[in-house]
Amino acid sequence: MAKSCDSKHPNYEKHIPRINKVVGQLNGIKKMIEDKRYCPEIITQLKAVSSACQSLEIIMLQKHLETCVIEAFHSKDKKAQSEKIQELTNLYKR
């Protein structure tokens, strides 16, 4: 079940072009593999995709902390606070 915060859900639409770029990079990597390109060239492109995804992950985590997590802690609701802590802990266990 998807969880949310009481405030308006953060809007990530402005990051869709970044996601589209990653999808394009992945398609390029697929073609590189099909064309039997040199391994280090493929690995370089994979590292670029990984870096782009990590950058987006940081942006989304920061926004989550600034909205949903702060909201839970301002609410003084111990259960909501505990849930947010567990949620973040679980993210890093994966």
ROVOSE-359676 format. One record per residue: residue number from 0; chain; x, y, z of N, C-alpha, C, CB in turn; residue in one letter. Coordinates in steps of 0.2 Angstrom, whole numbers, padded with zeros to 4 digits. Last residue first. Glycine has a CB too. Layout:
# residues N
{atom NUM,'A',{X,Y,Z},{X,Y,Z},{X,Y,Z},{X,Y,Z},'A'}
...
***
This chain:
# residues 94
{atom 93,'A',{0086,-0009,0008},{0085,-0012,0002},{0092,-0013,-0002},{0080,-0009,-0002},'R'}
{atom 92,'A',{0089,-0002,0019},{0090,-0009,0020},{0090,-0012,0013},{0085,-0012,0025},'K'}
{atom 91,'A',{0085,0011,0016},{0092,0010,0016},{0094,0002,0017},{0096,0014,0021},'Y'}
{atom 90,'A',{0071,0010,0017},{0074,0012,0011},{0081,0010,0010},{0073,0020,0010},'L'}
{atom 89,'A',{0070,0007,0031},{0069,0002,0026},{0071,0004,0019},{0061,0001,0025},'N'}
{atom 88,'A',{0072,0020,0036},{0077,0015,0038},{0076,0009,0033},{0076,0012,0045},'T'}
{atom 87,'A',{0061,0027,0031},{0068,0029,0029},{0073,0023,0030},{0070,0035,0032},'L'}
{atom 86,'A',{0051,0020,0038},{0051,0020,0031},{0058,0022,0028},{0046,0026,0029},'E'}
{atom 85,'A',{0055,0022,0052},{0055,0016,0049},{0055,0016,0041},{0049,0012,0052},'Q'}
{atom 84,'A',{0052,0036,0052},{0059,0034,0053},{0060,0027,0051},{0060,0034,0061},'I'}
{atom 83,'A',{0039,0036,0049},{0043,0040,0044},{0050,0037,0046},{0043,0047,0045},'K'}
{atom 82,'A',{0033,0030,0060},{0032,0027,0053},{0037,0030,0048},{0025,0028,0051},'E'}
{atom 81,'A',{0037,0038,0070},{0040,0032,0070},{0039,0029,0063},{0036,0027,0076},'S'}
{atom 80,'A',{0028,0049,0067},{0035,0050,0067},{0039,0043,0067},{0037,0054,0073},'Q'}
{atom 79,'A',{0016,0043,0068},{0018,0045,0062},{0025,0046,0061},{0014,0052,0060},'A'}
{atom 78,'A',{0016,0041,0082},{0015,0035,0078},{0018,0037,0071},{0008,0033,0077},'K'}
{atom 77,'A',{0017,0054,0088},{0023,0049,0089},{0022,0043,0084},{0022,0046,0096},'K'}
{atom 76,'A',{0014,0068,0082},{0011,0062,0082},{0016,0057,0082},{0006,0061,0075},'D'}
{atom 75,'A',{0018,0081,0080},{0019,0078,0087},{0016,0071,0087},{0016,0083,0092},'K'}
{atom 74,'A',{0019,0087,0068},{0012,0085,0070},{0012,0083,0077},{0010,0080,0065},'S'}
{atom 73,'A',{0032,0089,0064},{0028,0095,0067},{0022,0093,0070},{0028,0100,0061},'H'}
{atom 72,'A',{0035,0076,0060},{0038,0078,0066},{0035,0085,0069},{0045,0079,0065},'F'}
{atom 71,'A',{0027,0076,0048},{0026,0071,0053},{0029,0073,0060},{0029,0064,0051},'A'}
{atom 70,'A',{0033,0086,0041},{0026,0086,0043},{0024,0082,0048},{0021,0085,0037},'E'}
{atom 69,'A',{0046,0081,0038},{0045,0087,0043},{0038,0087,0045},{0047,0093,0039},'I'}
{atom 68,'A',{0042,0071,0029},{0045,0069,0036},{0044,0075,0041},{0052,0067,0035},'V'}
{atom 67,'A',{0035,0077,0019},{0032,0072,0022},{0035,0071,0029},{0032,0066,0018},'C'}
{atom 66,'A',{0046,0088,0015},{0038,0089,0016},{0036,0083,0021},{0036,0087,0009},'T'}
{atom 65,'A',{0059,0086,0016},{0057,0093,0017},{0049,0093,0018},{0059,0097,0011},'E'}
{atom 64,'A',{0060,0072,0013},{0062,0075,0020},{0059,0082,0021},{0070,0075,0021},'L'}
{atom 63,'A',{0056,0073,0000},{0052,0069,0005},{0054,0071,0012},{0054,0061,0004},'H'}
{atom 62,'A',{0067,0081,-0005},{0060,0083,-0006},{0055,0079,-0001},{0057,0083,-0013},'K'}
{atom 61,'A',{0077,0072,-0003},{0077,0078,0000},{0070,0081,0000},{0082,0083,-0004},'Q'}
{atom 60,'A',{0073,0061,-0012},{0074,0060,-0004},{0074,0067,-0001},{0081,0056,-0003},'L'}
{atom 59,'A',{0074,0067,-0024},{0067,0065,-0022},{0068,0064,-0014},{0065,0058,-0025},'M'}
{atom 58,'A',{0087,0070,-0025},{0083,0075,-0026},{0076,0073,-0023},{0081,0077,-0033},'I'}
{atom 57,'A',{0093,0057,-0024},{0094,0062,-0019},{0089,0068,-0019},{0101,0065,-0020},'I'}
{atom 56,'A',{0088,0051,-0036},{0086,0048,-0030},{0087,0053,-0024},{0090,0042,-0028},'E'}
{atom 55,'A',{0094,0059,-0046},{0087,0059,-0045},{0085,0057,-0038},{0084,0056,-0051},'L'}
{atom 54,'A',{0107,0054,-0043},{0106,0061,-0043},{0098,0062,-0042},{0109,0065,-0049},'S'}
{atom 53,'A',{0106,0040,-0046},{0107,0042,-0040},{0106,0049,-0038},{0115,0040,-0038},'Q'}
{atom 52,'A',{0103,0041,-0060},{0098,0039,-0056},{0099,0041,-0048},{0098,0031,-0056},'C'}
{atom 51,'A',{0116,0046,-0064},{0110,0050,-0066},{0104,0048,-0061},{0108,0050,-0073},'A'}
{atom 50,'A',{0124,0036,-0061},{0125,0042,-0058},{0119,0046,-0058},{0131,0046,-0061},'S'}
{atom 49,'A',{0119,0025,-0069},{0119,0025,-0062},{0120,0031,-0058},{0124,0020,-0060},'S'}
{atom 48,'A',{0122,0031,-0081},{0115,0030,-0080},{0115,0029,-0072},{0113,0023,-0083},'V'}
{atom 47,'A',{0136,0031,-0080},{0133,0037,-0081},{0125,0037,-0080},{0134,0039,-0089},'A'}
{atom 46,'A',{0139,0017,-0079},{0140,0022,-0074},{0137,0028,-0074},{0148,0023,-0073},'K'}
{atom 45,'A',{0135,0013,-0092},{0131,0011,-0086},{0133,0015,-0080},{0133,0004,-0085},'L'}
{atom 44,'A',{0145,0020,-0099},{0138,0022,-0100},{0134,0019,-0095},{0136,0019,-0107},'Q'}
{atom 43,'A',{0156,0012,-0095},{0156,0019,-0094},{0149,0022,-0095},{0161,0023,-0099},'T'}
{atom 42,'A',{0153,-0001,-0099},{0153,0001,-0092},{0153,0008,-0091},{0159,-0002,-0089},'I'}
{atom 41,'A',{0154,0001,-0113},{0147,0000,-0110},{0147,0001,-0103},{0146,-0008,-0112},'I'}
{atom 40,'A',{0168,0003,-0114},{0163,0009,-0116},{0156,0008,-0113},{0163,0008,-0124},'E'}
{atom 39,'A',{0173,-0009,-0109},{0174,-0002,-0105},{0169,0003,-0107},{0181,0000,-0105},'P'}
{atom 38,'A',{0169,-0018,-0119},{0166,-0018,-0113},{0167,-0012,-0109},{0169,-0024,-0109},'C'}
{atom 37,'A',{0165,-0012,-0136},{0170,-0014,-0131},{0167,-0013,-0124},{0176,-0009,-0132},'Y'}
{atom 36,'A',{0150,-0019,-0143},{0155,-0014,-0142},{0159,-0016,-0136},{0151,-0007,-0140},'R'}
{atom 35,'A',{0140,-0027,-0150},{0146,-0030,-0147},{0152,-0025,-0146},{0148,-0035,-0151},'K'}
{atom 34,'A',{0128,-0022,-0153},{0133,-0021,-0158},{0140,-0023,-0156},{0134,-0013,-0159},'D'}
{atom 33,'A',{0121,-0025,-0141},{0119,-0029,-0148},{0125,-0028,-0153},{0112,-0026,-0150},'E'}
{atom 32,'A',{0127,-0016,-0133},{0128,-0023,-0132},{0126,-0027,-0138},{0123,-0025,-0126},'I'}
{atom 31,'A',{0123,-0004,-0139},{0130,-0005,-0138},{0131,-0013,-0137},{0133,-0001,-0133},'M'}
{atom 30,'A',{0109,-0005,-0137},{0112,-0005,-0144},{0119,-0007,-0144},{0110,0001,-0147},'K'}
{atom 29,'A',{0109,-0004,-0123},{0106,-0010,-0126},{0109,-0011,-0133},{0098,-0010,-0126},'K'}
{atom 28,'A',{0114,0009,-0122},{0118,0004,-0119},{0115,-0003,-0122},{0117,0003,-0112},'I'}
{atom 27,'A',{0103,0016,-0128},{0109,0016,-0131},{0114,0011,-0129},{0113,0023,-0129},'G'}
{atom 26,'A',{0093,0013,-0118},{0092,0011,-0125},{0099,0011,-0129},{0087,0015,-0129},'N'}
{atom 25,'A',{0099,0021,-0108},{0098,0013,-0107},{0097,0010,-0114},{0092,0011,-0102},'L'}
{atom 24,'A',{0098,0034,-0113},{0104,0031,-0111},{0104,0023,-0111},{0107,0034,-0105},'Q'}
{atom 23,'A',{0084,0035,-0113},{0088,0035,-0119},{0095,0032,-0118},{0088,0042,-0121},'G'}
{atom 22,'A',{0082,0034,-0099},{0079,0029,-0103},{0082,0029,-0110},{0071,0030,-0104},'V'}
{atom 21,'A',{0088,0046,-0095},{0091,0040,-0093},{0088,0034,-0097},{0089,0038,-0086},'V'}
{atom 20,'A',{0080,0055,-0102},{0087,0055,-0104},{0090,0048,-0102},{0091,0061,-0101},'K'}
{atom 19,'A',{0068,0053,-0095},{0068,0051,-0102},{0075,0051,-0104},{0064,0057,-0106},'N'}
{atom 18,'A',{0072,0058,-0082},{0070,0051,-0083},{0071,0049,-0090},{0064,0050,-0080},'I'}
{atom 17,'A',{0073,0072,-0086},{0079,0068,-0084},{0078,0061,-0084},{0081,0070,-0076},'R'}
{atom 16,'A',{0060,0074,-0089},{0065,0075,-0095},{0071,0071,-0092},{0066,0082,-0096},'P'}
{atom 15,'A',{0054,0073,-0076},{0053,0068,-0081},{0058,0068,-0087},{0046,0069,-0084},'I'}
{atom 14,'A',{0055,0083,-0067},{0061,0078,-0068},{0060,0073,-0073},{0062,0075,-0061},'H'}
{atom 13,'A',{0044,0090,-0066},{0049,0093,-0069},{0056,0089,-0070},{0051,0099,-0065},'K'}
{atom 12,'A',{0036,0081,-0058},{0035,0081,-0066},{0041,0085,-0069},{0029,0085,-0068},'E'}
{atom 11,'A',{0035,0080,-0045},{0041,0078,-0048},{0041,0079,-0056},{0043,0071,-0046},'Y'}
{atom 10,'A',{0027,0088,-0032},{0027,0087,-0039},{0034,0086,-0042},{0024,0093,-0042},'N'}
{atom 9,'A',{0022,0080,-0016},{0027,0084,-0020},{0027,0082,-0028},{0034,0082,-0018},'P'}
{atom 8,'A',{0006,0081,-0011},{0011,0076,-0013},{0016,0081,-0017},{0009,0070,-0017},'H'}
{atom 7,'A',{0000,0091,0002},{0000,0090,-0005},{0007,0086,-0007},{0000,0096,-0009},'K'}
{atom 6,'A',{0001,0083,0018},{0001,0089,0014},{0001,0087,0006},{0008,0093,0015},'S'}
{atom 5,'A',{0001,0070,0023},{-0006,0074,0023},{-0005,0080,0019},{-0007,0076,0030},'D'}
{atom 4,'A',{0009,0058,0013},{0009,0063,0019},{0003,0067,0018},{0015,0068,0019},'C'}
{atom 3,'A',{0008,0041,0010},{0008,0048,0008},{0009,0052,0014},{0003,0050,0003},'S'}
{atom 2,'A',{0011,0024,0004},{0010,0029,0009},{0010,0036,0006},{0014,0028,0015},'K'}
{atom 1,'A',{0003,0011,-0004},{0007,0017,-0005},{0005,0022,0001},{0006,0020,-0012},'A'}
{atom 0,'A',{0004,-0006,0000},{0000,0000,0000},{0004,0006,0000},{-0005,0000,0006},'M'}
***
